[in-house]
Amino acid sequence: MLARPGAPEVSLTQRDMHAHTAPACTAGLRIFDLQPGDSRWGRFVSDNPDALPYHHPAWFQVLQDTFGYRSAVIGCSDDGAGRLCGVLPLMEKRSLMAGSYLSSLPHTPLAGPVAADRRSLDALLSAATSRTDQTPARWLQLRSMDSSLSGLGDGLSQLSWEAAYVMELPDDPERLRFGKSRNQASVLRAVRKAGRSGVVVRDASSVQDVRRWYNLYLETVRAHAVPPRPFRFFQLMWEILAPQGRLRLLLAERSSGGRTELLAGSLYLLHGFTIIYAFNGRDHTQLQFRPNDAIHWKAITEACTSGFRRYDFGEVASSNDGLAHFKAKWGASPVPLYRYYYPRQHEVKRDVLGPGPLRSTAEWAWRRLPLPVTEGLGGWIYRHL
């Protein structure tokens, strides 16, 4: 049965991320730099109902070990015993286009501060904006589901982003429903077709499975003209998150002609009562066997049985009606996401190329690149753009 999960070595030594490390007190709260290996971080995040997998030190370690960014974690405590009441993980990203900025967190859909109360949240945001002013970083970016952060801190501006599609799971698996009756019938038909076609879904068991899945992932993101994340990123996720029960990679396979083919695979992140559908790779020539439907069916039903209460299908671009329809089919509803920036004057472009002939040409060219080339370029793009 799927289990719900409950200190990394993270380098915090760069001087310009820690120009001011002396503890500060704000109305009875102590603001300080949380040190590597401090077990309070993991315990606090595991006990906080608002925390996501991306707030956990294990995710922070994956990013740090993959990309090597300068990093810091702002902690907040409210008593002499040092009881943690808030955490804000930060990394400094140096972009050739946007300059140097602090992010919570880069290459992560959601993060930002997580705190026990509003007072601690305000103290963390004030510390983050102050740090931005005192370091070479030009600006601060926070990614959050919380619509109220703009009323806290000092000088934060809010930008409405895309929506994530989230499905609430019942406490009784017998009450599991997939939206309207029409959607329910559509889901069941797809799952039955996968079963009749011989599709079998299993958990990945080795880094070799991750590598096989990664090859499908490369093809999938190339088809969408999206740069791929480096294999090392997923390898570290497997090595760091999977042993802690924070990652699940489901593979859909089918045997034919004496050999077993990998049709699709989906990678999930787990934390508390939430399971997040994070990455997918599939063979587009095998979609008639409905491997993705079979994967979601297994993931959702087992998550419900195991006590998870939220199945997050992830972010959907407003222009991607097809993906939104697929996720809504399962009974997921849109939840708005936000970006917060400091200082207020900072202008943000969602899309560097924007719609038009230049973008169309770039996408056409990207889809025709060999996979090893897109893999190499993807790593460079994530680090430098």
C-alpha positions in Angstrom: 0.0 0.0 0.0 1.1 3.6 -0.7 2.4 5.2 2.5 2.2 8.9 3.4 5.6 10.3 4.3 6.1 12.1 7.8 19.0 17.0 7.1 20.4 17.6 3.9 23.9 18.9 3.4 23.1 22.2 1.8 25.8 24.8 1.1 25.0 28.2 2.7 28.4 29.6 2.6 28.3 32.3 -0.1 28.9 35.7 1.4 26.4 37.7 -0.7 23.5 35.5 0.4 24.5 35.9 4.0 25.8 39.4 4.3 23.6 39.8 7.4 23.4 36.6 9.5 23.0 38.0 13.0 19.7 36.9 14.6 17.1 39.6 14.5 14.0 40.0 16.7 10.7 41.2 15.4 8.0 41.8 17.9 9.1 38.8 20.0 10.0 36.7 17.0 13.6 35.6 16.3 14.7 35.6 12.6 17.8 33.7 11.7 19.5 31.6 9.1 18.5 28.0 9.5 21.7 25.9 9.3 22.3 22.8 7.2 21.2 19.6 9.0 18.9 21.4 11.4 16.3 18.7 12.1 13.7 21.3 13.1 13.2 22.2 9.4 12.0 18.8 8.4 9.9 18.3 11.5 8.2 21.7 11.1 7.3 21.1 7.5 6.0 17.6 8.1 3.7 18.9 10.9 2.4 22.0 9.0 -0.8 21.4 7.0 0.0 24.2 4.6 3.4 22.8 3.6 4.1 21.2 0.2 6.7 18.7 -0.9 8.7 21.7 -2.2 9.1 23.1 1.3 10.9 20.0 2.6 14.7 20.0 3.0 14.9 17.0 0.8 13.5 18.9 -2.2 15.9 21.8 -1.4 18.8 19.3 -1.5 17.7 18.0 -4.9 17.8 21.5 -6.3 21.0 22.4 -4.6 22.9 19.3 -5.8 21.5 19.6 -9.3 22.1 23.2 -10.0 24.5 24.4 -7.4 22.7 27.7 -6.6 23.7 29.9 -3.7 21.1 29.3 -1.1 19.7 30.3 2.3 16.8 29.2 4.5 15.3 31.9 6.7 13.9 30.5 10.0 11.6 32.1 12.5 11.2 31.0 16.1 9.0 32.4 18.9 10.3 31.2 22.2 13.5 30.7 24.1 13.5 27.0 23.4 13.9 27.7 19.7 10.6 26.2 18.6 10.4 26.8 14.8 7.3 28.7 13.7 8.2 29.5 10.1 10.5 28.7 7.2 11.3 30.5 3.9 13.8 28.6 1.6 15.6 30.9 -0.9 18.0 30.3 -3.8 19.9 32.9 -5.8 19.5 32.4 -9.6 21.7 34.2 -12.0 20.0 34.7 -15.3 21.5 36.1 -18.5 18.2 37.7 -19.2 16.8 38.7 -15.8 20.0 39.3 -13.8 20.6 38.0 -10.3 17.5 37.4 -8.2 16.3 35.5 -5.1 13.6 32.8 -5.7 11.5 30.5 -3.6 12.1 28.4 -5.4 13.7 28.1 -8.9 12.4 25.3 -11.2 9.6 24.7 -8.7 5.9 25.4 -9.3 5.2 26.4 -5.7 7.1 27.3 -2.6 7.4 30.6 -0.7 7.0 30.9 3.1 5.3 28.4 5.3 4.5 29.5 8.8 2.4 28.6 11.9 0.6 32.0 11.9 0.2 35.3 10.1 2.7 37.1 12.4 5.4 34.6 11.5 4.6 34.8 7.9 4.9 38.6 7.9 8.2 38.4 9.7 9.6 36.0 7.1 8.5 38.2 4.2 10.0 41.3 5.8 13.3 39.4 6.3 13.3 38.3 2.7 12.7 41.8 1.3 15.4 43.2 3.6 17.8 40.6 2.4 17.0 41.5 -1.2 17.9 45.1 -0.4 21.2 44.2 1.2 22.5 41.8 -1.4 23.4 42.1 -5.1 20.2 40.3 -6.0 18.0 42.7 -8.1 14.7 41.3 -7.0 12.8 38.6 -5.2 10.3 36.1 -6.5 7.9 34.0 -4.5 5.6 31.3 -5.9 2.5 30.5 -3.9 -1.1 29.5 -3.7 -1.7 32.0 -1.0 -3.6 35.0 -2.3 -3.0 37.2 0.8 0.8 37.6 0.8 0.6 41.0 -0.9 -0.9 42.3 2.4 2.1 41.3 4.3 5.8 42.2 4.1 6.8 45.5 2.7 6.5 46.4 -1.0 5.5 43.0 -2.4 3.4 43.0 -5.6 1.1 40.2 -6.6 0.7 38.8 -10.1 -2.1 36.3 -10.9 -0.5 33.3 -12.6 -1.9 30.2 -14.2 -4.2 27.7 -12.3 -3.4 24.3 -10.9 -6.0 21.5 -11.2 -6.7 19.9 -7.8 -9.0 16.9 -7.0 -10.3 16.5 -3.5 -10.2 12.9 -2.4 -12.9 11.4 -0.1 -12.1 9.7 3.2 -13.9 6.6 1.9 -12.6 5.1 -1.3 -16.2 3.8 -2.1 -17.2 7.5 -2.5 -14.6 8.3 -5.1 -16.2 10.0 -8.1 -14.7 11.7 -11.2 -16.7 14.8 -11.7 -20.0 14.6 -13.6 -21.6 11.2 -14.5 -20.4 11.7 -18.1 -16.8 12.2 -16.9 -17.1 9.1 -14.7 -18.2 7.0 -17.6 -15.4 8.4 -19.8 -12.7 7.6 -17.2 -14.0 4.1 -16.6 -14.1 3.4 -20.4 -10.5 4.5 -20.8 -9.3 2.4 -17.8 -11.1 -0.6 -19.1 -9.7 -0.2 -22.5 -6.2 0.0 -21.0 -6.9 -3.3 -19.1 -8.2 -5.1 -22.2 -5.2 -3.9 -24.1 -2.9 -5.6 -21.6 -1.5 -2.4 -20.0 0.0 -3.0 -16.6 1.0 -0.2 -14.2 3.8 -0.8 -11.7 6.1 1.2 -9.5 9.6 1.9 -10.7 12.2 -0.1 -8.8 15.6 1.1 -9.9 17.5 4.1 -11.4 17.5 2.1 -14.6 13.7 2.4 -14.7 14.2 6.1 -14.2 16.5 6.3 -17.2 14.0 4.4 -19.4 11.3 6.7 -18.4 13.6 9.8 -18.9 13.9 8.8 -22.6 10.1 9.1 -23.0 10.2 12.3 -21.0 12.7 13.8 -23.5 10.4 12.9 -26.4 7.4 14.4 -24.6 8.8 17.7 -23.7 10.4 18.1 -27.2 7.0 17.6 -28.7 5.8 20.5 -26.6 8.9 22.6 -27.5 9.9 22.7 -23.8 13.5 22.3 -22.6 14.0 19.1 -20.6 15.4 19.1 -17.1 18.7 17.2 -16.8 18.7 13.5 -16.0 20.8 14.3 -12.9 17.8 16.2 -11.5 15.6 13.1 -11.7 18.4 10.7 -10.6 18.8 12.8 -7.4 15.1 12.8 -6.9 15.1 9.1 -7.0 18.1 8.8 -4.7 17.0 11.4 -2.1 13.2 11.5 -2.2 12.2 7.9 -3.0 13.9 6.3 0.1 11.9 8.7 2.2 8.6 7.8 0.6 8.4 11.3 -1.0 8.5 10.2 -4.6 6.6 7.6 -6.7 7.3 6.8 -10.4 4.5 4.8 -12.0 5.2 3.0 -15.3 2.6 1.7 -17.7 3.9 -1.3 -19.7 2.5 -3.7 -22.3 3.8 -7.0 -23.5 3.6 -7.8 -27.2 5.5 -10.2 -29.4 7.5 -11.6 -26.5 8.8 -8.2 -25.3 7.6 -5.6 -22.8 7.3 -2.0 -24.0 7.2 1.1 -21.8 4.2 3.2 -22.9 4.2 6.0 -20.4 5.3 7.0 -16.9 4.3 9.6 -14.4 6.4 10.9 -11.5 4.6 12.0 -8.3 5.7 13.9 -5.2 4.1 13.0 -1.8 3.8 15.1 1.3 1.3 15.0 4.2 -2.2 14.6 2.7 -1.2 15.8 -0.8 0.1 13.8 -3.8 1.3 15.9 -6.8 1.5 14.8 -10.4 4.8 16.4 -11.3 6.2 15.0 -14.6 5.1 12.7 -17.4 6.7 10.9 -20.3 4.9 8.9 -22.9 5.3 7.2 -26.3 2.9 9.2 -28.5 2.5 6.2 -30.8 1.0 4.1 -28.0 -1.6 6.5 -26.6 -4.5 4.4 -28.1 -3.9 2.0 -25.3 -4.7 4.7 -22.7 -1.6 4.3 -20.6 -1.9 7.7 -18.9 -5.5 6.9 -17.8 -4.3 3.6 -16.3 -1.6 5.4 -14.4 -3.9 8.1 -13.0 -6.4 5.5 -12.0 -3.9 3.5 -10.0 -2.4 6.6 -8.5 -5.7 8.2 -7.5 -7.4 5.0 -6.1 -4.3 4.0 -4.1 -3.8 7.6 -2.8 -7.4 7.6 -1.6 -7.1 4.2 0.1 -3.8 5.4 1.8 -5.4 8.5 3.3 -4.3 11.2 0.9 -6.9 14.0 0.6 -5.6 16.1 -2.3 -4.5 14.9 -5.8 -2.8 17.8 -7.5 -2.7 17.5 -11.3 -0.3 20.4 -11.5 -0.3 23.7 -13.4 -2.0 24.2 -16.7 -1.3 27.1 -19.1 -4.4 29.2 -19.8 -3.8 28.5 -23.5 -3.8 24.7 -23.1 -7.5 23.9 -23.3 -6.8 20.2 -24.1 -4.8 19.6 -21.0 -7.3 21.5 -18.8 -10.1 19.3 -20.2 -8.1 16.1 -19.5 -7.5 17.1 -15.9 -11.1 18.4 -15.4 -12.3 15.0 -16.7 -11.1 13.4 -13.5 -13.0 15.8 -11.4 -10.2 18.3 -10.7 -11.0 22.0 -10.2 -8.8 25.0 -11.0 -7.0 26.6 -8.1 -5.4 30.0 -8.8 -1.7 30.4 -8.4 0.2 33.6 -7.7 3.7 35.1 -8.2 4.9 37.8 -5.8 7.7 40.2 -6.6 9.8 42.7 -4.7 10.3 45.5 -5.4 6.9 46.5 -6.8 8.4 48.2 -9.8 9.9 45.0 -11.1 8.4 44.1 -14.5 7.9 40.4 -15.2 7.5 38.8 -18.6 5.8 35.4 -18.5 6.9 34.5 -22.0 10.2 35.8 -23.4 9.3 35.2 -27.0 5.5 35.8 -26.8 3.1 34.7 -29.5 4.0 35.3 -33.1 6.3 34.2 -36.0 9.4 34.2 -33.9 8.0 31.8 -31.3 6.5 29.6 -34.0 9.8 29.3 -35.7 11.7 28.6 -32.5 9.2 25.8 -31.6 9.4 24.3 -35.1 13.2 24.2 -34.9 13.2 22.8 -31.4 10.9 19.9 -32.3 13.4 18.8 -35.0 16.5 18.7 -32.8 18.0 15.3 -31.9 17.1 14.3 -28.3 20.7 14.4 -27.1 20.9 18.0 -28.3 17.7 19.0 -26.5 19.0 17.2 -23.3 22.3 19.2 -23.4 20.6 22.5 -24.2 18.0 21.9 -21.5 20.5 21.8 -18.7 22.2 24.9 -19.9 18.9 26.8 -20.3 17.7 25.9 -16.8 20.9 27.1 -15.2 21.4 30.3 -17.2 18.1 31.6 -18.4 
